Amino acid sequence: MCSAAGSIRSVPTLDWECAERLFVNVGITSHGEDTTGQQAEADPAGDVSGPTGRRPAVRTGAAGLFDPTRGLVRRIVRSGRSTPGRLSGLAVVIVVLAMIVAVVGAVVVAQRGNTTDRLTEHREPLAVAAQELYSALSEADVTVARSFLVTDDQRDVVRERYEADIEDAGTALAQAASDASTVPGAAERISVLTKKLPVYTGLVEQARANRQAAAQQDGGSGAEAGEQKLREASELMRSQLLPAAQKLYRINTTQLENEQRHASSFPWLLVTLVSVLLIVLLAAQVYLRRRTNRVFNIGLVVATGAVAVMVFWATAGITVQSVFVNRGSGTTAEEDTLVHARITALRARSDEMFMLLSGDENRRYREEFAEMSERLVGEDGSGGLLERVRDESGHENTSQRVEYASNSARSWLGIHDTIEGLVTGGARQRAVELATDTHDGGGSTATFTRLNRHLSKAIDSEREHFRDDISTASNALTLLVPGIVFLSAVTALSATIGLRDRIREYR
């Protein structure tokens, strides 16, 4: 309302600006002009004049787009200066943080669980397939060489063993190739193996055909041609097939190790978000205590308790999962050492066979045998790969198998020294008989078979321990995803109720 100061005589002190606004509102200007129509036409929504009586300038263009936002910000700032506004802001922050923790926590835990499950369902079987491919090819090279040394009554059995090795290699190759497109470098090695394995088997068949023809002709050049083809096949195996299989095995083992590290990595983002949520909840309780002199707010206490339960549950689950995944990583390393020990033993056994086939031209195979045997058991027979895996293994049954393998390795190497002595002394036929003897009395074949069997069982034992560890790791995350979502919802709801009750006290 407009008013005049003083009596009628003090009319000049009338607030003329206020009066002019009144006249304008009824459509009359200070000059007596009727502006009602113009006013309605100009501003049908009514008067929007400012406190000075002048209409504020309407901003257009890009600047005008931010006017609603500026108004909202001003209202929020004004509200934030009051206690109810601050409590409302705290409630919004807590709810938003709880929702973010629920989403991030669920995603992080689900990803860890999926990665852990993939270790046993996908990645580890592929690494095992590559390992079996590597071993089957090595055994095939040994078996086919032995088939040229054994007597006629043993030849069919050895041939069946060779064919089984090639079949195992083909099966392992098909499984290893199933994921080659997603693993860098794997496709190239698969291509080499796929192309060269038929070439190798073809050379072996040519060697057999030449040997068979020579047998029908009582020796001659056919036997020499057969042995030459066999050496070509072995050279192809050693120069291309085995290196490609070894590289494929290494690629898959590296992928397995990478996924193990990913599955046990520290969840920094989740820990940070939960820490921030706890800090905000504690800050809200401290603020309420100072403003209301109340020691506890039930809603905020329940919310904090829910977050505490979430922290303990998630910490226990993720810690147990990480511990067992890391144990699985240690088992993978021990299994890898055992695989290399077995391949080394097979390479040495192949050298032993070809040393006998080569006659006088056996220096290369002798030198390589010495290198492989030293790598397997050390210079004095008490070191090498077998001793290393025995020291590193944390599983009693694996250590026992490795101990048996070490004893068998020393016995086999002792027999090999006898074989070399016979070859050097000119008793090659006796050396061949000792090297191919399958009886358990003391033949090289029987002793090496025990060594290979113990190593194979040790590898299987480590694989079983790996699967048990990863299974336990996966079980540690059971129900953790819905648990995080539920506790986050409890946190948001309890904090909202607790702060709402305090806000009502100001109304």
HELIX and SHEET records of a PDB file:
HELIX    1   1 ILE A    8  THR A   13  5                                   6    
HELIX    2   2 TRP A   16  ASN A   25  1                                  10    
HELIX    3   3 THR A   36  ALA A   42  1                                   7    
HELIX    4   4 ALA A   62  LEU A   65  1                                   4    
HELIX    5   5 ASP A   67  GLY A   80  1                                  14    
HELIX    6   6 THR A   83  ARG A  118  1                                  36    
HELIX    7   7 LEU A  119  ARG A  123  3                                   5    
HELIX    8   8 GLU A  124  SER A  147  1                                  24    
HELIX    9   9 ASP A  152  ALA A  177  1                                  26    
HELIX   10  10 ALA A  180  THR A  182  5                                   3    
HELIX   11  11 ALA A  186  GLN A  216  1                                  31    
HELIX   12  12 SER A  221  LEU A  236  1                                  16    
HELIX   13  13 MET A  237  LEU A  241  3                                   5    
HELIX   14  14 LEU A  242  ALA A  263  1                                  22    
HELIX   15  15 TRP A  268  THR A  292  1                                  25    
HELIX   16  16 ILE A  298  LEU A  357  1                                  60    
HELIX   17  17 ARG A  363  VAL A  377  1                                  15    
HELIX   18  18 GLY A  384  GLU A  392  1                                   9    
HELIX   19  19 GLU A  396  THR A  424  1                                  29    
HELIX   20  20 ARG A  428  THR A  436  1                                   9    
HELIX   21  21 SER A  444  ASN A  475  1                                  32    
HELIX   22  22 LEU A  480  ARG A  504  1                                  25    
END                                                                             
